[in-house]
Amino acid sequence: MRDILLGCSGSIGIVKLPALALELHERGYTITIVLTEAAEFFFDKDHAGSVRVYDAEGFGKLMQLVEEDTIKVVRAKDEWNDLLQKPLSPSSQPTTPPLTTPPPATQFSCPVLHITLRSTHRLLLLCPLSANTLAKVVTGLATDTLSCLVRAWQVAGPTAKPALLAPAMNTEMWTHPLTERQLTTIKSFWSNPNAPCKVIAPVSKMLACGTRGMGALAHIESIVDNVEEVLPTPWASTKPSTKPSTKPSTKPSIKPSTKPSKTPRQSMAAALLKVARERFDSAKDGVTGSASGAVLAAPISPSSDAIIERVLQLKELTKLELGSGDVAFDLGAGDGRWLTSIATR
């Protein structure tokens, strides 16, 4: 049994996929990524909006885990490719548990990938959830592997499994009356309180389309927190072994908490990030030079003066007012250029 079915649809928010998948992997979760056809366009193509180009380092690490078969990737047409490659083959039927005896000659049998995925995963995480896929899910359309498994997902009774929805779309799409209505409808399908369906609301920022507003994919930390809430970190429920170990353990010690203990440095970083996020969210229209409490989270690697200048222009931080309450957090992993560039303004 694997942990998370990470369903990705065709939203530009998919550029955060490597960061999310790698963080979940670090927490000990097993992950299967399921892509729609539109998500594939953003995943590994060579254009400016692709995951491969946007986060080359993260994409490389993710694909290394895919090659090792640690993280699995299922594409839109794999449902049908399985039928082409293994037609009417009882021995290759991907059921759980596997068939122990061949079916009678008169019994039709073929692979059903979306049922296998449904049966072998504990949590459905739709992230990013585009407006198009949202509409498909709420009406029950099943035209590709992802929509088929969502339609087959257990939503009621003792066998119900939880789901998390992380929408990401343009502001006008997000604020359209249909969006709230559709999300409310989807959540109503889940009737078991022990297996809820929750929506991880998007955030407000400068969107890829060039407008500022609500609709950007939620912060990775927020998504991971929601995952741990409905599906506690695997090592939290691990029972200590009664056998003496022959080598030092690389896993964190078992504690009642569902999260591993943090070092003082990690705790300080978490506290700073929490404060930064709270102050950022309080600036309703994003980061501006006059909004009290606005925050700029600086990149964590040295950058050229040209890049710094361009980012400050995009964030409207070319003119910071002394004493306005604006705060810039320097993550301390670069050479100080961001902090000094901001300070000179």
C-alpha positions as CSV (number, residue, x, y, z in Angstrom):
1,M,0.0,0.0,0.0
2,R,1.4,3.4,-1.0
3,D,0.5,6.7,0.6
4,I,-0.3,9.6,-1.7
5,L,-1.9,9.8,-5.2
6,L,-0.7,13.2,-6.3
7,G,-2.9,14.1,-9.2
8,C,-1.6,17.1,-11.3
9,S,-3.7,18.9,-13.8
10,G,-2.9,21.6,-16.4
11,S,-2.2,24.7,-14.2
12,I,1.0,26.7,-14.2
13,G,1.1,25.9,-10.5
14,I,2.6,22.5,-11.4
15,V,6.0,24.2,-11.5
16,K,6.0,23.7,-7.7
17,L,5.6,19.9,-8.2
18,P,9.3,19.0,-7.6
19,A,9.4,21.0,-4.3
20,L,6.2,19.4,-3.1
21,A,7.1,15.9,-4.1
22,L,10.6,16.1,-2.7
23,E,9.3,17.5,0.6
24,L,6.7,14.8,0.9
25,H,9.4,12.2,0.1
26,E,11.6,13.6,2.8
27,R,8.8,13.2,5.3
28,G,8.7,9.5,4.5
29,Y,5.6,9.3,2.2
30,T,5.4,7.1,-0.8
31,I,4.1,9.0,-3.8
32,T,2.6,8.2,-7.2
33,I,2.2,11.2,-9.5
34,V,-0.7,11.1,-12.0
35,L,-0.6,13.6,-14.8
36,T,-3.4,14.8,-17.1
37,E,-2.5,15.4,-20.7
38,A,-2.4,19.2,-20.0
39,A,-0.1,18.6,-17.0
40,E,2.2,16.6,-19.2
41,F,2.6,19.7,-21.4
42,F,3.9,21.6,-18.3
43,F,5.9,18.7,-16.9
44,D,8.9,17.8,-19.0
45,K,8.7,19.9,-22.1
46,D,11.3,22.5,-23.1
47,H,9.4,25.8,-22.8
48,A,9.5,28.7,-20.3
49,G,6.5,27.4,-18.4
50,S,7.6,23.8,-17.9
51,V,8.7,22.2,-14.7
52,R,11.9,21.1,-16.3
53,V,12.9,24.7,-17.2
54,Y,11.4,26.5,-14.2
55,D,13.0,24.3,-11.5
56,A,15.8,22.4,-13.3
57,E,17.5,21.3,-10.1
58,G,14.3,20.1,-8.4
59,F,13.2,18.4,-11.6
60,G,16.5,16.5,-11.8
61,K,16.2,15.3,-8.2
62,L,12.6,14.2,-8.8
63,M,13.4,12.3,-12.0
64,Q,16.3,10.6,-10.2
65,L,13.7,9.2,-7.7
66,V,11.4,8.3,-10.6
67,E,14.3,6.4,-12.3
68,E,14.9,4.5,-9.0
69,D,11.2,3.7,-8.9
70,T,10.9,5.4,-5.6
71,I,8.4,7.9,-6.9
72,K,6.1,6.7,-9.7
73,V,4.7,8.7,-12.6
74,V,1.5,7.7,-14.4
75,R,0.6,9.6,-17.6
76,A,-2.8,10.4,-19.1
77,K,-2.9,7.5,-21.6
78,D,-1.3,4.8,-19.4
79,E,-4.8,3.5,-18.8
80,W,-5.1,2.6,-22.4
81,N,-1.5,1.7,-23.0
82,D,-1.8,-1.1,-20.4
83,L,-4.6,-2.6,-22.5
84,L,-2.5,-2.4,-25.7
85,Q,0.5,-4.0,-24.0
86,K,-1.3,-6.6,-21.9
87,P,-4.6,-7.5,-23.4
88,L,-6.7,-10.2,-21.9
89,S,-3.8,-11.4,-19.7
90,P,-5.0,-12.7,-16.3
91,S,-1.4,-13.1,-15.1
92,S,-0.7,-9.4,-15.6
93,Q,-4.0,-8.2,-14.0
94,P,-2.8,-5.5,-11.6
95,T,-5.2,-6.4,-8.8
96,T,-4.4,-6.3,-5.1
97,P,-4.1,-9.0,-4.0
98,P,-3.0,-10.7,-7.3
99,L,-5.1,-13.5,-8.8
100,T,-4.0,-16.9,-7.5
101,T,-5.7,-18.9,-10.2
102,P,-6.4,-18.1,-13.8
103,P,-10.1,-17.2,-14.4
104,P,-12.3,-19.5,-16.5
105,A,-11.8,-19.3,-20.2
106,T,-15.2,-17.6,-20.6
107,Q,-14.4,-14.8,-18.1
108,F,-13.2,-11.5,-19.6
109,S,-10.2,-10.0,-17.8
110,C,-7.9,-7.1,-18.6
111,P,-5.9,-4.5,-16.7
112,V,-7.8,-1.6,-15.0
113,L,-5.1,0.9,-14.0
114,H,-7.4,3.5,-12.3
115,I,-8.9,0.8,-10.0
116,T,-5.4,-0.5,-9.1
117,L,-4.3,3.1,-8.2
118,R,-7.5,3.6,-6.2
119,S,-7.0,0.4,-4.3
120,T,-3.4,0.8,-3.5
121,H,-3.2,4.4,-2.2
122,R,-4.4,6.0,1.1
123,L,-4.8,9.7,0.1
124,L,-5.9,11.6,-3.0
125,L,-4.1,14.9,-3.4
126,L,-5.2,17.0,-6.4
127,C,-2.5,19.6,-6.7
128,P,-2.6,21.7,-8.7
129,L,-6.3,21.4,-9.4
130,S,-7.1,23.5,-12.5
131,A,-10.5,25.0,-13.3
132,N,-11.0,22.5,-16.1
133,T,-10.2,19.4,-14.0
134,L,-12.4,20.8,-11.2
135,A,-15.3,21.0,-13.6
136,K,-14.6,17.4,-14.8
137,V,-14.5,16.0,-11.3
138,V,-17.7,17.6,-10.2
139,T,-19.7,16.3,-13.2
140,G,-18.1,12.8,-13.0
141,L,-16.4,12.8,-16.3
142,A,-13.8,10.1,-16.7
143,T,-11.7,10.7,-19.8
144,D,-8.2,10.0,-18.6
145,T,-6.4,8.0,-15.9
146,L,-6.7,10.8,-13.3
147,S,-10.4,11.5,-13.8
148,C,-11.2,7.8,-13.9
149,L,-9.5,7.2,-10.5
150,V,-11.1,10.2,-9.0
151,R,-14.5,8.9,-10.1
152,A,-13.7,5.5,-8.6
153,W,-12.3,7.0,-5.3
154,Q,-14.1,5.7,-2.2
155,V,-16.0,8.7,-0.7
156,A,-18.5,7.1,1.7
157,G,-18.8,4.3,4.2
158,P,-16.2,2.6,6.3
159,T,-13.8,2.2,3.3
160,A,-13.8,6.0,2.5
161,K,-10.4,7.6,1.9
162,P,-9.5,11.2,2.4
163,A,-8.9,13.8,-0.3
164,L,-7.2,17.2,-0.5
165,L,-7.9,19.7,-3.2
166,A,-5.4,22.5,-3.9
167,P,-6.8,24.7,-6.7
168,A,-4.6,27.0,-8.8
169,M,-6.1,29.2,-11.4
170,N,-6.5,32.8,-12.6
171,T,-8.2,35.3,-10.2
172,E,-11.2,35.6,-12.4
173,M,-11.6,31.9,-12.6
174,W,-11.2,31.5,-8.8
175,T,-13.8,34.2,-8.0
176,H,-16.3,33.0,-10.5
177,P,-19.5,31.7,-8.7
178,L,-19.0,28.3,-10.3
179,T,-15.8,27.6,-8.4
180,E,-17.3,27.9,-4.9
181,R,-20.3,25.9,-6.0
182,Q,-18.3,23.1,-7.5
183,L,-15.9,22.8,-4.6
184,T,-18.9,22.7,-2.2
185,T,-20.5,20.0,-4.3
186,I,-17.3,17.9,-4.4
187,K,-16.8,18.1,-0.6
188,S,-20.4,17.0,-0.1
189,F,-19.6,13.6,-1.7
190,W,-17.5,12.6,1.4
191,S,-19.6,11.4,4.2
192,N,-17.2,9.7,6.6
193,P,-15.8,12.3,9.1
194,N,-12.7,10.1,9.5
195,A,-11.9,10.5,5.8
196,P,-12.6,14.1,4.9
197,C,-12.3,16.1,1.8
198,K,-10.6,19.4,2.3
199,V,-9.8,22.4,0.1
200,I,-6.4,24.0,0.5
201,A,-7.2,27.6,-0.6
202,P,-4.9,29.4,-3.0
203,V,-3.0,32.5,-2.1
204,S,-2.8,36.1,-3.5
205,K,0.3,37.1,-5.5
206,M,1.5,38.2,-8.9
207,L,0.2,35.5,-11.2
208,A,2.0,34.1,-14.2
209,C,-0.5,35.8,-16.5
210,G,0.8,39.2,-15.2
211,T,-2.1,40.2,-12.9
212,R,-2.0,40.3,-9.1
213,G,-4.7,38.5,-7.2
214,M,-6.0,35.4,-5.5
215,G,-5.5,32.1,-7.3
216,A,-1.9,31.0,-6.9
217,L,-1.2,27.6,-5.6
218,A,-1.0,27.4,-1.8
219,H,2.5,27.5,-0.1
220,I,4.2,24.1,-0.1
221,E,4.5,24.1,3.7
222,S,0.7,24.6,4.0
223,I,0.0,21.7,1.6
224,V,2.4,19.4,3.5
225,D,0.8,20.4,6.8
226,N,-2.6,19.5,5.5
227,V,-1.3,16.1,4.3
228,E,0.2,15.4,7.7
229,E,-3.1,16.4,9.3
230,V,-5.2,13.8,7.4
231,L,-2.4,11.3,6.9
232,P,0.2,11.4,9.8
233,T,3.8,11.1,8.9
234,P,4.6,7.4,8.4
235,W,7.4,7.3,11.0
236,A,5.0,8.7,13.6
237,S,3.1,5.4,13.8
238,T,6.2,3.2,13.5
239,K,6.6,0.9,16.5
240,P,10.1,0.6,17.9
241,S,11.8,-2.7,17.2
242,T,12.3,-5.2,20.0
243,K,15.5,-6.5,18.3
244,P,18.9,-4.9,19.0
245,S,20.1,-2.9,16.1
246,T,23.5,-3.6,14.5
247,K,23.9,-0.2,13.1
248,P,22.9,3.4,14.1
249,S,19.4,4.3,13.1
250,T,19.0,7.0,10.4
251,K,15.4,7.6,11.4
252,P,14.2,10.1,14.0
253,S,13.4,8.6,17.4
254,I,9.8,7.7,18.0
255,K,7.8,10.3,19.9
256,P,4.0,10.8,20.5
257,S,4.1,13.8,18.1
258,T,3.1,13.2,14.5
259,K,6.1,15.4,13.4
260,P,9.8,14.8,14.0
261,S,11.5,17.0,16.6
262,K,13.3,20.0,15.3
263,T,16.7,21.4,16.1
264,P,16.8,25.0,17.5
265,R,18.0,26.2,14.1
266,Q,15.0,24.5,12.4
267,S,12.6,25.8,15.0
268,M,13.9,29.4,14.4
269,A,13.6,29.0,10.7
270,A,10.1,27.7,11.0
271,A,9.1,30.6,13.3
272,L,10.6,33.1,10.9
273,L,8.7,31.5,8.0
274,K,5.5,31.5,9.9
275,V,5.8,35.2,10.8
276,A,6.8,36.0,7.2
277,R,3.7,34.1,5.8
278,E,1.4,35.8,8.3
279,R,2.6,39.2,7.4
280,F,2.6,38.5,3.7
281,D,-1.0,37.2,3.9
282,S,-2.0,40.4,5.8
283,A,-1.0,42.5,2.8
284,K,-4.1,41.8,0.9
285,D,-2.9,42.9,-2.5
286,G,0.6,41.3,-2.2
287,V,3.9,43.0,-1.7
288,T,4.0,46.8,-2.2
289,G,6.3,49.5,-1.2
290,S,3.7,51.3,1.0
291,A,1.9,48.4,2.5
292,S,2.8,48.1,6.2
293,G,4.1,44.7,7.0
294,A,4.9,43.6,3.4
295,V,7.5,40.9,3.0
296,L,10.0,40.0,0.4
297,A,11.3,36.5,0.6
298,A,14.7,36.7,-1.1
299,P,16.0,33.8,-3.3
300,I,18.5,31.6,-1.6
301,S,21.3,31.8,-4.1
302,P,23.5,34.7,-5.3
303,S,22.0,36.6,-8.2
304,S,23.1,39.2,-10.7
305,D,22.3,42.9,-10.2
306,A,20.1,42.8,-13.3
307,I,18.0,39.9,-11.8
308,I,17.7,41.7,-8.4
309,E,16.6,44.9,-10.1
310,R,14.0,43.1,-12.2
311,V,12.5,41.2,-9.2
312,L,12.3,44.4,-7.1
313,Q,10.5,46.1,-10.0
314,L,8.0,43.2,-10.2
315,K,7.5,43.2,-6.5
316,E,7.1,47.1,-6.5
317,L,9.9,47.3,-4.0
318,T,12.2,49.8,-5.8
319,K,11.1,52.5,-3.4
320,L,10.9,51.3,0.2
321,E,9.9,53.9,2.8
322,L,12.0,54.1,6.0
323,G,9.8,53.4,9.0
324,S,6.9,52.0,7.1
325,G,7.1,48.6,8.7
326,D,8.2,46.8,5.6
327,V,10.4,43.8,6.3
328,A,12.7,41.8,4.1
329,F,13.9,38.4,5.3
330,D,17.3,37.3,4.0
331,L,17.6,33.5,4.1
332,G,21.4,33.8,4.5
333,A,22.3,31.3,1.8
334,G,23.6,33.9,-0.7
335,D,26.3,36.6,-0.7
336,G,24.2,39.4,0.9
337,R,23.3,41.1,-2.4
338,W,19.6,41.0,-1.9
339,L,19.7,42.4,1.6
340,T,22.1,45.2,0.7
341,S,20.2,46.0,-2.5
342,I,17.0,46.3,-0.6
343,A,18.6,48.3,2.2
344,T,20.0,50.9,-0.2
345,R,16.5,51.7,-1.3
